[in-house]
Amino acid sequence: MPKGAAQSAATRGAADGRAYKMTFQPVVPLAGIAGWQFLQRTYDNQFEAFNQSVVLQRDTDYFRENIQNVLTAETLIADRRLLSVALGAFGLSEDINNKAFLQRILEDGTGSRDALANRLSDERYREFSDGFGFGPNQLIQTILPDFAELIIHRYKTQQFEQAVGNQDETMRIALYAQRELVEIAESTRSQDAQWFSVMGLPPLRTMMEKALGLPASFGQLDIDKQLVVFQEKAREKLGTDRLSELVEPETLERLTNTYLARSQIDSFNISTSGAAIALSLLSQS
């Protein structure tokens, strides 16, 4: 069976310890650019089929019915089912058991420079804290009429991308980048601040480093030096360092294809290197 074939009634471990029994898993029959093109053509149908999961629907229904009653971080943290959807919407499912840490993230908010979310390099915690608005002088978002649907849509999208990643991690990162890059580019933040956001989101950072040909040791540089290098490499490889221009369809496609091609080449080199070592060992035995 080719990699990515649909798995009937496949069982996946959920972040909260329960087993998710999915009737459909995303199909990614090929690696690299060809696989990406297939995924793009079939995305809408696959996304709809994936979201027919009974468990997924049950959890999102529970969130929809109960989240408007949550007015504090403590209440959200205390309800594991609500918290599971909330974290999943921001790609933070692995933190489900870090209750004290999550409560601090939410209660600190993002208005103060000293807020915990602002001191972490991972931008997802800031998005999570902002998304709920439990911090000082912030508007509590859970009372807004469209809040539940916004979070549920994010959750379903993230769950689908995670399932795609179980087939091919590079595809998950590419899907993530399609929406997060556009969201960052459309923000009113300065150009440098937009780049710092890219650098602070692990999937986006992975994609950019690979597409721009940056070495694994790059992350050890001073953060301001990293910013300069990212912008220089973007101008050199893509013709611009402006995020608003990088998300133009043709440029974004070139960025994505470069990332996928480089990833496939690296994967091929690793596998052939491993095969060569095995052959060498066998010849010596």
N, C-alpha and C positions, 0 to 999 in steps of 0.2 A: 504494500500500500504506500503511495507516495506521501512524503512529508506534508502534513497539513490536511490530510483527508478528513472528512467529517467523522466525528466519533459519536456513534449513537449511544445515548444515555451515559456519556462520559462523566466520571465523578471527579470533581476538583475539590481540594480543601479550601474552605473559605477562611478569611482572616480571623473570624471569631470562633473558629474551631469546628463549625458545622460543615457537613459535606454538601456541596452544591451539585445536584444532579442535573446536568444540562442535557437537553435533547438535541442540541446542535452546537458544534464547535466550528469556528471560522475555518475556511478552506484557503490555504496558501500553498498551491501546488508546486511553485517554483521559487527559487531564491533570486535575489538581485532585482534588477530593473524589470525583468519580465514578470516576476511575481508581484511586484508593486503595481504594474499596469493592470494585471488581473484583479488585484484587490480593489483598485480604484473603480474598475468597471462594475464590480459586483458588490460594492460596499453597501449600498442601500438595502439590497435584498438580504445580504448576510446579516447586517445590523438588525433588521426587522426580525429575521428568523431567530437570532440569538436572544433577543429580548422577549421571546415567547416563553422563556423559562418560568415555570410555576413558582419556584423559590424566589427568583428575581422579582417577579410581579408581587409576590406576597410581602417581601421586604419593602418595596417601594410604596405599596399601598399603606403599610403600617406607618411609614415615614410621613406620607401625605396626610394621614388622619391624625397624627399626634404631634408633629413638630411645632404647630402653632401654639401649643401649650408650654413650650420650652422657652423660658425667659432668662435663664441663667446658665452659665457654663457648667455648674455643678449638676444641674438637672440633666443636661445633655450627656455628660460623662457617666451618669448613673444608669442610663438606659442603653444597654449594649446594642440593641437592634438599631436604635436611632443613630448611635455613634458609628456603627459599622457603615451605614450609608453615608453619613457625613464625612467620614475619613476617606471612604472609597471615592467620593466625588472629587477629592483633591489629591488622589494618588498616595494616600498615607495609611493604607490599611494595615501595614505592618506595625503601626504604633497603637493598635487597639488595646493593648495591655498596659501602656504607659500612661495611666490615668492622671497621676499627679502632674506629669510633664504637660499633657494636653490641656488640663485645666488651667495651668499657669499660662500657656500660650494664649488661650482664649480670654482669660481674665485680664492679662496685661494689655491686650489690644495691640495696636500698632502706632498709636499717636505719640508715644514717647520714644526717644532714641534709645532709652535703656530697656524698652520692652523686649522680652525674651525673643519673640519672633524676629525682631529687627537685628538681633545679635547673632542669629544663625545664618550660615551661608546658603542654606536651602530655602529658596524663595517660596516653596510650597507652604511652609508654616505661616508665612505672612498672608498668603492668599486665604488659607484656612481661617485665620483669626479675623481678617477683614470680612470674610464671607458670612460670618455669624454676628459680628458687631457687639460682642459682649464686653468689650473693653471700656475704659473710662471715656466718657463724653462721646461714645459711639452710638449710632442708631441700631437697636436690636433688629436684625433682619428677619428673624423667624415670624414676626407679626405681619410682615408684608404679604399681600395676597398672592403674589407670583413666586414667593420664595421657594416653596416646596417643589414646584415644577422645575425651577432653575436647577436646584440641587439634584433632583431626580434625573434630569437630562444629563448633567455632568457625570453622575454616578453610572448611568447606563453606558455612556460613552467610554468612561474609564474602564469599566468591566469588560466591554467588548475589546478595547485595545489590549488589556491584560491577556485576554484569551487569544488574541492574535499573537501576542508576544510568546505565548506557550508554544506556538508553531514556529515563529521566527521573530526574535527580539528586535532585529533591525526594522522590521515592518511596524512594530509597536512604536518605536521611537519616531519613525517617519510620520505615522498617523498623529502622534502627539504634537509633533512639530508643526503640522499643517494648521492646527487651531491655535496653539499657544503663541507661535510667532506672529500670527495675524493680530491676536489680542494685544500683545505687547506693542506691536507697531502702531496700533490704533490708539494707544494711550497718549495722554498729554505729557508724559514724562520727557525729560531731555534725552538727547541721543545717547549720552554716556549712561544715564540711568536705565535706558532700555537695554543696553548691552549688559549692564550689571545684572539685570533680570534674566537675560539669556544665560549668563554665566552661573546664576544661582539656581537654575532649574536643571537637575542632573540629566534628564533625557535630551534637552536642547543643547546642553554643553557637550554631551557625548557626540551628538550629530555634528555640531560645528567643528569640534576638534578633529573629527575624522574627515569631514568634507574639506577642511582647510589644510589638512596634512600636518597637523601639529603633533609633536611627540608626546608620549605618555608622561614624561617628566615636566611638561608644560605647566601643570597645576601647581608646581612648587615655587613658581615665580611670584613676586610681589603682585597683589591683586591689581594695582594700577598699571603695572607693566603688562600684565595679561590683557587688560583692556586695550592698550596700545597695539599689541601684537594681533589680537582678534580683528581690530579695525583695519590694520595694515594688510593682513592676509585677505580679508573680505574684499578690499579694494583691488588687490592683486588678482584674486581668483574669480571674483564675481562682478567686478567693475564698480562696486559701491559698498560703502559701509553704513548706509542709511537703512534702518530696518523697514521703513515704509517702502523702499525700493526693492529690498530683498524679498518681500512678500508678493511682489508683482508676479503673476502666474508663470511667465517664462523663466524668471530668475529663480523663483522658488522651486520650479521643476528641475532646473539645472543643479541647484543646491542639493535637492533630494536625490537625484540620480547619481551625483558625484559621491554622496555619502553611501548609497547602496552599493555602487560599483567598488568603492574602496573597501567596504566591509566584506564584500564577496571575495575580493582578491586576497585580503588578509586571511579570511577563513580558508581559502584554497591553499595558501602558502603554509598555514599551520598544519592542515591535514596532510599535505604532501611531505612536509618536513617530518611529521610524525611517522609517515609510512617509510620514509627513507631511513630513519633511525631504526625502525623495526626490522627493515630488510638488512641493515648493517649488522644488527645483533644476531639475526638468524644466520647470516653468512659466517659469523665467527663461531657459532656453536658446533 
